[in-house]
Amino acid sequence: MMGNIIKLPILKTDNKSVGERSEVIIMARLYEMGYQVFIPLGENQRYDLIIEDDDECLYRIQCKTGRLSCGSIAFNTASTYFHHNKGSRRDYRGQIDYFAVYSPDIRKVYLVPVDHVGITEGQLRLEPSKNNQEKHIRWAKDYEV
């Protein structure tokens, strides 16, 4: 049976499946880096996981899937809630310590402090901007784990 190739099903591409894949990859990478990784019970917390470092400090992590956009990795830093057909955004300030961002396009994981990004979107630059702006740039390489 060496010549037979098993055809795997196509991956689900709905938002929940994409997010779950990112979360698993992030957890594996953080564990590989030496962090202890804890998963909260239920889905009602503002964080997806907790990590513990060598000093026994705990950090709340919100996992995000990054998307390539104009030479950077962009990711949402707020949740959108809908109630009675009205949408509202809620940022994570004071409720998490870090965003863990997985970019499926380049297969890298980044750990970004919540106060290093805006309240609706974060960007990690992969290449210089077209106008060569340097001020307020967050370079992806500085956050890679």
GUDREN-86293 format. One line per 5 residues: for each residue x, y, z of C-alpha. Coordinates in nm, 3 decimals. Example, Ala and Ser with C-alpha at 12.3 -4.5 7.8 and 13.67 -1.06 7.14 Angstrom:
GUDREN-86293
1.230/-0.450/0.780 ~ 1.367/-0.106/0.714
***
This chain:
GUDREN-86293
0.000/0.000/0.000 ~ 0.297/0.234/-0.029 ~ 0.167/0.384/-0.353 ~ -0.174/0.475/-0.212 ~ -0.214/0.833/-0.096
-0.479/0.911/0.158 ~ -0.672/1.221/0.062 ~ -0.739/1.437/0.365 ~ -1.052/1.650/0.390 ~ -1.021/2.022/0.324
-0.974/2.231/0.638 ~ -1.270/2.426/0.765 ~ -1.230/2.797/0.702 ~ -1.506/2.942/0.921 ~ -1.389/3.198/1.178
-1.424/2.965/1.477 ~ -1.217/2.688/1.316 ~ -0.948/2.932/1.204 ~ -0.930/3.078/1.556 ~ -0.912/2.735/1.718
-0.623/2.633/1.490 ~ -0.437/2.952/1.580 ~ -0.497/2.892/1.949 ~ -0.357/2.537/1.937 ~ -0.048/2.650/1.742
0.008/2.937/1.987 ~ -0.022/2.703/2.287 ~ 0.224/2.457/2.137 ~ 0.476/2.733/2.059 ~ 0.453/2.886/2.408
0.492/2.543/2.568 ~ 0.789/2.472/2.342 ~ 0.946/2.801/2.464 ~ 0.924/2.677/2.825 ~ 0.604/2.843/2.950
0.351/2.644/3.147 ~ 0.018/2.681/2.964 ~ -0.323/2.673/3.133 ~ -0.663/2.675/2.966 ~ -0.957/2.829/3.155
-1.276/2.627/3.192 ~ -1.554/2.758/2.968 ~ -1.550/3.037/2.711 ~ -1.675/3.332/2.916 ~ -1.337/3.478/3.008
-1.177/3.764/2.817 ~ -0.859/3.557/2.783 ~ -0.802/3.229/2.600 ~ -0.520/3.094/2.812 ~ -0.282/3.170/3.096
0.092/3.121/3.089 ~ 0.337/3.093/3.376 ~ 0.702/3.189/3.342 ~ 1.007/3.060/3.533 ~ 0.948/3.319/3.808
0.597/3.175/3.863 ~ 0.431/3.491/3.728 ~ 0.098/3.438/3.554 ~ -0.012/3.624/3.240 ~ -0.353/3.633/3.070
-0.335/3.576/2.695 ~ -0.588/3.655/2.421 ~ -0.513/3.456/2.104 ~ -0.559/3.619/1.764 ~ -0.510/3.520/1.402
-0.306/3.776/1.212 ~ -0.357/3.860/0.845 ~ -0.099/3.999/0.605 ~ -0.179/4.355/0.502 ~ 0.054/4.599/0.322
0.381/4.470/0.465 ~ 0.251/4.405/0.816 ~ 0.054/4.156/1.022 ~ -0.277/4.306/1.131 ~ -0.503/4.168/1.405
-0.813/4.277/1.593 ~ -0.762/4.405/1.946 ~ -1.131/4.438/2.033 ~ -1.425/4.201/2.039 ~ -1.747/4.278/1.859
-2.069/4.194/2.038 ~ -2.417/4.197/1.890 ~ -2.723/4.240/2.108 ~ -3.066/4.317/1.961 ~ -2.907/4.385/1.620
-2.675/4.650/1.765 ~ -2.303/4.593/1.746 ~ -2.053/4.726/1.994 ~ -1.679/4.686/2.037 ~ -1.502/4.611/2.359
-1.125/4.635/2.398 ~ -0.912/4.418/2.627 ~ -0.734/4.684/2.835 ~ -0.710/4.578/3.199 ~ -0.844/4.229/3.120
-0.546/4.064/2.952 ~ -0.171/4.106/2.963 ~ -0.072/3.995/2.612 ~ -0.206/3.921/2.267 ~ -0.060/3.605/2.119
-0.084/3.640/1.742 ~ -0.041/3.358/1.493 ~ 0.011/3.442/1.128 ~ -0.086/3.140/0.916 ~ 0.064/3.308/0.607
0.417/3.302/0.749 ~ 0.361/3.047/1.029 ~ 0.500/3.259/1.310 ~ 0.377/3.343/1.660 ~ 0.411/3.680/1.831
0.355/3.783/2.193 ~ 0.248/4.148/2.215 ~ 0.176/4.340/2.538 ~ -0.180/4.474/2.533 ~ -0.062/4.833/2.578
0.170/4.815/2.273 ~ -0.122/4.821/2.029 ~ -0.435/5.026/1.965 ~ -0.775/4.950/2.116 ~ -0.929/4.827/1.788
-0.640/4.694/1.578 ~ -0.276/4.601/1.614 ~ -0.009/4.593/1.347 ~ 0.331/4.432/1.345 ~ 0.551/4.553/1.061
0.736/4.296/0.849 ~ 0.890/4.541/0.602 ~ 0.943/4.918/0.590 ~ 0.643/5.134/0.509 ~ 0.624/5.297/0.166
0.691/5.641/0.314 ~ 0.979/5.499/0.527 ~ 0.814/5.608/0.851 ~ 1.006/5.484/1.156 ~ 0.823/5.653/1.442
0.563/5.442/1.627 ~ 0.649/5.131/1.423 ~ 0.610/4.793/1.596 ~ 0.847/4.552/1.424 ~ 0.722/4.193/1.416
1.072/4.056/1.482 ~ 1.073/4.227/1.825 ~ 0.767/4.025/1.937 ~ 0.836/3.686/1.778 ~ 0.843/3.383/2.008
***
